[in-house]
Amino acid sequence: MKKSVTIKDVAAYTGLSVGTVSMALNGSERIAQKTKKYVAMAADELGFRKNPFARSLSTKKSRIIGCIVPDITNQFYGEMVGHLQKELVERDYGLIVGFANEDRNQEARLISQFIDRGVDGIISVPVTDPKHDISQIRTLYEDSFPIVFISAYYKDIPYYTVMADLEDGMYQITASFLKKGYKNMAFVFGDLNLIPSSERLNGVKRAYAAAGIEFDPSNIFQASGVTYLAGYSTVVNYTGHNKPDVIFAINDIMAMGIISALRAKGMRIPEDIKVAGFDDISNAAFLETPLTTVSQSIELMCRETVTLLLNRLEGKNTFSGIKKIQTTVIIRESAY
């Protein structure tokens, strides 16, 4: 069996000290760039590979971050994980991901598993279970365990969160259609007791109030979830006679389900009814009918989230409240 190349072998090969080689491989600012390149080339030639487990024993850090997202089928979360991993890898951290499947018990299991595996911190998207017991998460916060939330937060724990300004995003897109003369608009959200839906609803109400138009609460629909199927089912099961001019969905995936159901009913998008989503996932612009939406600036959100968590890990003074990222309304063919 071939003997593994050690850092001592690299030091002997380069004629440098073990300490200098170690700092060069770990990107220390104390080492000249020329030396770093020289050591990196020598390490490659010898076949040296850093051992993160040995490093974690000496630093008492794993340099691994746990990430919990609620739904593996929603493209938004897939893109989120990709951006988080990119940001962490650039800072020499690894990422392990768990899917809570909108289940509070699964979320609790994942948190326990991550802590048992020695992660340095956790990035979590709150689950949308209205009966969620947040006592475990509250304990983590009270014990100063490094956990930050992304895209939403729990109402009773409004701390260490980076998210899009959902209320303002919904206000902006609703106001833009009110200015065009559309008053009869429907809004398909999830549980209104939870932040993702309640903040969007606040934006809708604020837009109507600013326009001096009375808002009809019957135009708000609470779907059984925030998935493609939930959007499709909401339209299929609708038995009312009021046909709105525009339907807004809580996210792009649900909007796609709504569009499929409308087409199954023989309606044309946007000629007969307009549809808009929220998120601006990567394929929203490339659908058969490109989707009007609100961009959450997910790349920036992930960058700010990683920065917040790593600042906590490094003991830096950090913003401990809710940081909101500006959104952008994007008008495409589905709601021309």
C-alpha positions as CSV (number, residue, x, y, z in Angstrom):
1,M,0.0,0.0,0.0
2,K,1.4,3.4,-1.0
3,K,2.4,5.6,1.9
4,S,0.5,8.8,2.2
5,V,2.4,12.0,1.6
6,T,2.6,14.2,4.7
7,I,3.2,17.8,5.3
8,K,6.7,16.9,6.5
9,D,7.4,15.4,3.1
10,V,6.3,18.6,1.4
11,A,8.5,20.6,3.8
12,A,11.6,18.4,3.0
13,Y,10.9,18.6,-0.7
14,T,10.7,22.4,-0.7
15,G,13.4,23.1,1.9
16,L,10.9,25.1,3.9
17,S,9.8,24.6,7.5
18,V,6.7,22.5,8.4
19,G,5.2,25.7,9.9
20,T,5.7,27.7,6.7
21,V,4.3,24.9,4.5
22,S,1.3,24.6,6.7
23,M,0.6,28.3,6.7
24,A,1.1,28.4,2.9
25,L,-1.4,25.6,2.3
26,N,-3.9,27.2,4.6
27,G,-3.7,30.6,2.8
28,S,-2.1,32.5,5.6
29,E,-1.6,36.2,4.8
30,R,1.8,36.0,6.5
31,I,3.1,34.0,3.6
32,A,4.1,35.6,0.3
33,Q,2.0,34.8,-2.7
34,K,5.1,33.5,-4.6
35,T,5.8,31.0,-1.7
36,K,2.2,29.9,-1.6
37,K,2.3,29.0,-5.3
38,Y,5.6,27.2,-4.9
39,V,4.3,25.1,-2.0
40,A,1.0,24.4,-3.9
41,M,2.9,23.1,-6.9
42,A,5.2,21.0,-4.8
43,A,2.2,19.5,-2.9
44,D,0.5,18.6,-6.3
45,E,3.7,17.0,-7.6
46,L,4.0,14.9,-4.5
47,G,0.3,14.0,-4.4
48,F,-0.2,15.6,-1.0
49,R,-3.8,16.1,0.2
50,K,-4.8,18.1,3.2
51,N,-6.5,16.0,6.0
52,P,-9.5,18.0,7.3
53,F,-10.0,15.6,10.2
54,A,-6.4,16.1,11.4
55,R,-6.9,19.8,11.1
56,S,-10.2,19.7,13.1
57,L,-8.5,17.8,15.9
58,S,-5.8,20.5,16.2
59,T,-8.2,23.5,15.9
60,K,-11.3,21.9,17.5
61,K,-13.2,22.9,14.5
62,S,-14.7,20.7,11.8
63,R,-15.0,23.5,9.2
64,I,-18.3,21.9,8.2
65,I,-21.6,23.7,8.1
66,G,-24.9,22.0,8.3
67,C,-27.8,23.2,6.1
68,I,-31.5,22.4,6.5
69,V,-33.9,23.2,3.6
70,P,-37.6,22.2,3.6
71,D,-38.2,20.8,0.2
72,I,-36.0,18.8,-2.2
73,T,-38.5,19.3,-5.1
74,N,-38.5,23.1,-5.1
75,Q,-35.8,24.4,-7.5
76,F,-35.4,27.5,-5.3
77,Y,-33.9,25.5,-2.5
78,G,-31.6,23.6,-4.9
79,E,-30.3,26.9,-6.2
80,M,-29.9,28.2,-2.6
81,V,-27.8,25.1,-1.6
82,G,-25.6,25.6,-4.7
83,H,-24.9,29.3,-3.8
84,L,-24.3,28.5,-0.1
85,Q,-21.8,25.8,-1.1
86,K,-20.0,28.1,-3.4
87,E,-19.6,30.8,-0.8
88,L,-18.5,28.3,1.9
89,V,-16.0,26.5,-0.3
90,E,-14.4,29.8,-1.2
91,R,-13.8,30.3,2.5
92,D,-12.5,26.7,3.1
93,Y,-15.6,25.3,4.6
94,G,-17.6,22.2,3.6
95,L,-21.4,21.8,3.6
96,I,-23.7,18.9,4.5
97,V,-27.4,19.2,3.6
98,G,-30.5,17.8,5.1
99,F,-34.1,18.0,3.9
100,A,-36.8,18.6,6.5
101,N,-39.7,18.0,4.1
102,E,-41.7,20.7,6.0
103,D,-41.7,18.3,9.0
104,R,-40.9,19.8,12.4
105,N,-39.8,16.4,13.8
106,Q,-37.5,15.8,10.8
107,E,-36.0,19.3,11.4
108,A,-35.3,18.4,15.0
109,R,-33.6,15.1,14.0
110,L,-31.4,16.9,11.5
111,I,-30.3,19.5,14.0
112,S,-29.4,16.8,16.5
113,Q,-27.5,14.8,13.8
114,F,-25.6,17.9,12.7
115,I,-24.5,18.7,16.2
116,D,-23.5,15.1,16.9
117,R,-21.3,15.2,13.8
118,G,-19.6,18.3,15.1
119,V,-20.7,20.9,12.6
120,D,-19.4,24.4,13.4
121,G,-22.7,26.0,12.7
122,I,-26.1,25.6,11.0
123,I,-27.9,27.5,8.2
124,S,-31.6,26.7,8.3
125,V,-34.8,27.6,6.3
126,P,-37.7,27.4,8.8
127,V,-40.3,24.8,8.1
128,T,-43.8,25.9,7.4
129,D,-45.5,23.5,9.8
130,P,-48.0,25.8,11.8
131,K,-47.8,23.5,14.8
132,H,-44.0,23.7,14.9
133,D,-42.4,23.3,18.3
134,I,-39.5,25.7,18.3
135,S,-38.2,24.9,21.8
136,Q,-35.1,23.1,20.5
137,I,-34.2,26.1,18.3
138,R,-34.9,28.5,21.1
139,T,-32.5,26.4,23.3
140,L,-29.8,26.7,20.6
141,Y,-30.2,30.4,20.5
142,E,-30.1,30.8,24.3
143,D,-27.0,28.6,24.3
144,S,-25.4,30.8,21.7
145,F,-25.0,27.9,19.2
146,P,-24.2,29.5,15.8
147,I,-27.4,29.0,13.8
148,V,-28.7,31.5,11.3
149,F,-31.9,31.5,9.2
150,I,-32.2,32.2,5.6
151,S,-35.3,33.3,3.5
152,A,-37.6,33.4,6.6
153,Y,-37.6,33.2,10.4
154,Y,-39.8,32.0,13.2
155,K,-42.0,34.7,14.7
156,D,-40.8,34.1,18.2
157,I,-37.1,34.0,17.3
158,P,-36.5,37.1,15.1
159,Y,-32.8,36.9,15.2
160,Y,-29.8,36.2,13.0
161,T,-31.8,36.1,9.7
162,V,-31.1,37.1,6.1
163,M,-34.1,37.2,3.8
164,A,-35.7,39.0,0.9
165,D,-38.0,41.9,1.7
166,L,-41.1,39.8,1.0
167,E,-43.5,42.6,2.0
168,D,-41.9,45.2,-0.2
169,G,-41.6,42.8,-3.1
170,M,-45.2,41.9,-3.0
171,Y,-46.1,45.6,-2.6
172,Q,-44.2,46.6,-5.7
173,I,-45.6,44.0,-8.0
174,T,-49.2,44.5,-6.7
175,A,-48.9,48.2,-7.0
176,S,-47.6,47.9,-10.6
177,F,-50.7,46.0,-11.7
178,L,-53.0,48.3,-9.8
179,K,-51.5,51.2,-11.7
180,K,-52.3,49.4,-15.0
181,G,-55.9,49.3,-14.0
182,Y,-56.2,45.7,-12.7
183,K,-58.3,45.6,-9.5
184,N,-59.7,42.0,-9.6
185,M,-56.6,40.0,-8.6
186,A,-56.3,36.7,-6.7
187,F,-53.4,35.8,-4.4
188,V,-52.5,32.1,-3.7
189,F,-50.4,31.9,-0.5
190,G,-49.7,29.3,2.1
191,D,-50.5,29.4,5.8
192,L,-51.2,33.1,6.7
193,N,-49.9,32.6,10.2
194,L,-46.4,32.0,8.9
195,I,-43.9,34.6,7.8
196,P,-43.6,33.8,4.1
197,S,-47.3,34.3,3.6
198,S,-48.1,36.9,6.2
199,E,-45.4,39.3,5.0
200,R,-46.5,39.0,1.4
201,L,-50.1,39.6,2.4
202,N,-49.0,42.8,4.2
203,G,-47.5,44.0,1.0
204,V,-50.7,43.3,-0.9
205,K,-52.8,45.2,1.6
206,R,-50.4,48.1,1.6
207,A,-50.5,48.4,-2.2
208,Y,-54.3,48.5,-2.2
209,A,-54.4,51.1,0.6
210,A,-51.8,53.3,-1.2
211,A,-53.9,53.2,-4.4
212,G,-57.0,54.1,-2.4
213,I,-58.8,50.9,-3.5
214,E,-60.7,48.6,-1.1
215,F,-59.1,45.2,-0.7
216,D,-61.4,42.2,-0.9
217,P,-60.2,39.4,1.5
218,S,-62.0,36.8,-0.5
219,N,-59.3,37.2,-3.1
220,I,-56.8,35.5,-0.8
221,F,-56.6,31.7,-1.1
222,Q,-54.7,29.6,1.4
223,A,-53.4,26.6,-0.5
224,S,-52.6,23.2,1.2
225,G,-48.9,23.8,0.6
226,V,-46.6,25.9,-1.5
227,T,-45.8,23.3,-4.1
228,Y,-46.6,22.8,-7.8
229,L,-49.3,20.4,-6.9
230,A,-50.8,22.8,-4.4
231,G,-51.0,25.5,-7.1
232,Y,-52.5,23.1,-9.6
233,S,-55.1,21.8,-7.1
234,T,-56.1,25.3,-6.0
235,V,-57.2,26.2,-9.5
236,V,-58.8,22.8,-10.3
237,N,-60.8,22.8,-7.1
238,Y,-62.0,26.4,-7.4
239,T,-65.8,26.5,-7.7
240,G,-66.4,30.2,-7.7
241,H,-67.6,32.3,-10.6
242,N,-65.2,35.2,-10.2
243,K,-62.4,35.1,-12.8
244,P,-59.6,37.3,-11.7
245,D,-57.5,39.3,-14.2
246,V,-54.3,38.3,-12.5
247,I,-53.3,35.4,-10.2
248,F,-50.2,35.9,-7.9
249,A,-48.6,32.8,-6.4
250,I,-46.4,32.7,-3.3
251,N,-43.5,31.2,-5.4
252,D,-42.6,30.3,-9.0
253,I,-43.1,26.6,-8.6
254,M,-46.7,27.2,-7.4
255,A,-47.2,29.6,-10.3
256,M,-46.2,26.9,-12.7
257,G,-48.8,24.6,-11.2
258,I,-51.4,27.3,-11.6
259,I,-50.6,27.9,-15.2
260,S,-50.8,24.1,-16.0
261,A,-54.3,24.0,-14.3
262,L,-55.5,27.1,-16.2
263,R,-54.4,25.6,-19.5
264,A,-56.1,22.3,-18.7
265,K,-59.3,24.4,-18.3
266,G,-58.7,25.8,-21.8
267,M,-57.5,29.3,-20.7
268,R,-54.7,31.1,-22.4
269,I,-51.8,32.8,-20.6
270,P,-51.7,35.9,-20.6
271,E,-54.6,36.6,-23.0
272,D,-57.4,35.2,-20.7
273,I,-55.7,35.5,-17.4
274,K,-52.3,36.7,-16.2
275,V,-50.0,34.8,-13.7
276,A,-47.1,35.9,-11.6
277,G,-44.8,34.1,-9.2
278,F,-42.1,35.0,-6.7
279,D,-38.4,34.0,-6.5
280,D,-37.2,34.2,-10.1
281,I,-35.7,30.6,-10.2
282,S,-33.4,30.0,-13.1
283,N,-35.8,28.5,-15.5
284,A,-38.6,31.0,-14.9
285,A,-37.4,33.0,-17.9
286,F,-37.3,29.9,-20.2
287,L,-40.8,28.4,-19.7
288,E,-43.2,28.1,-22.7
289,T,-44.6,31.4,-21.4
290,P,-41.8,33.1,-19.5
291,L,-42.9,33.9,-16.0
292,T,-43.5,37.3,-14.4
293,T,-42.0,37.2,-10.9
294,V,-40.2,39.0,-8.1
295,S,-36.5,38.2,-7.8
296,Q,-35.2,37.5,-4.3
297,S,-31.6,38.0,-5.3
298,I,-30.8,34.5,-3.9
299,E,-27.0,34.8,-4.7
300,L,-26.7,37.9,-2.5
301,M,-28.9,36.4,0.2
302,C,-26.6,33.4,0.4
303,R,-23.5,35.5,0.5
304,E,-24.8,37.6,3.3
305,T,-26.0,34.5,5.2
306,V,-22.6,32.9,5.0
307,T,-20.9,36.1,6.1
308,L,-23.2,36.4,9.1
309,L,-22.6,32.8,10.2
310,L,-18.8,33.0,9.8
311,N,-18.7,36.3,11.7
312,R,-20.5,34.6,14.5
313,L,-18.0,31.7,14.5
314,E,-15.1,34.1,14.6
315,G,-16.5,36.0,17.5
316,K,-17.0,39.2,15.6
317,N,-19.7,41.7,16.5
318,T,-22.5,40.8,14.2
319,F,-26.0,42.1,13.3
320,S,-28.3,39.9,15.3
321,G,-31.7,41.0,13.9
322,I,-33.3,40.5,10.5
323,K,-31.4,41.7,7.4
324,K,-33.7,42.2,4.4
325,I,-32.5,42.1,0.8
326,Q,-34.1,44.3,-1.8
327,T,-36.3,42.5,-4.4
328,T,-36.8,43.3,-8.0
329,V,-40.0,43.0,-10.1
330,I,-39.5,41.2,-13.4
331,I,-42.3,41.5,-16.0
332,R,-42.3,38.7,-18.6
333,E,-44.9,37.3,-21.0
334,S,-47.1,35.5,-18.4
335,A,-48.4,38.9,-17.2
336,Y,-47.9,41.3,-20.1
